[in-house]
């Protein structure tokens, strides 16, 4: 198993509606070997396993080797739902436990590590609060 020292949070932006469409885009247009993220949280809150966690992701340049990428299907117009945020919280807690991480120091927004707007204001606030929104 590879060493994991951070979880990096992303959003899909305004062009990806499902994990399947995202996987198709990553593989057929970007020519990745698989989807770049390890987990995708659909609009209904279901968690889709993406790239196997044992494999290096393709989601944050210079940080892929030691990280897990989680993408929430959301954008400025279709903001993350409460169900998505609660599922995200549960997934982060599970991964933190499994890899000996701590959300206060090992959880990052994509924008913390690269010049990007990803994962948008709602998920940046979620990371800073790291609590269920209701």
Beta strands, then each sheet from edge to edge (+ up, - down):
strand 1: 6-11
strand 2: 39-41
strand 3: 47-49
strand 4: 67-72
strand 5: 107-109
sheet 1: 3+ 2- 4- 1- 5-
end
